[in-house]
């Protein structure tokens, strides 16, 4: 799952408008942000080869610290609690925690059975939507554009940046997703993978901050948030 995670983050702004879009992006992608660095230190393992798991070139050999259901709950609780400590916003902290946990359940839809429940190697789960490219595109598009629709309906631009940066972000997401699905597999090199992930996340999070800092709530005039909260 790629676009679907971000679609959920966009949609979550309606429920928790005081939480910045940047924070929501970090929450839904937290385990994927952490994952490459654990690969770099050989804490988790992946193999890269064409057709490994349907659409994706990644065969996820071992990643319980980032992608097990147990650690999804742990990371969600930790990030939700950290958000509450910084902002004393109960609703926001709950949404942040659930956004972190949502990653496992959205991945469950598309992954082949490689998602663990705990640190044990078995059993593993995944509904395998990646085996069908048309269905994967359909589900991802519904989640992503549905989230964009909710975000646009509940926010308004306070400057021209709030409009063009949003659509630049959407275009970047769509182009990146198409490249992931139809482009060549990445280099079979963990340092190169970590570098490419860092660049991708840097662009996405930078654009998220630019978008949200130039938009405000439609109904209650709640302003944009900093990257750590209100």
Buried (B, 14 or more C-beta within 10 A) or exposed (E): BBBBBBBBBBBBBBBBBBBBBBBBBBBBBBBBBBBBBBBBEEBBEBEBEEEBBBBBBBBBEBBBBBBBBBBBBBBBBBBBEBBBEBBEBEEBBBBBBBBBBBBBBBBBBBBBBBBBBEEEEEEBBBBBBBEBEEEBBEBBBEBBBBBBEBBBEBBBBBEEBBBBBBEBBBEBBBEBBEEBBEEEBBEEEBEEBBBBBEEBBEEBBEBBBBBBBBBBBBEEEBBBBBBBBB
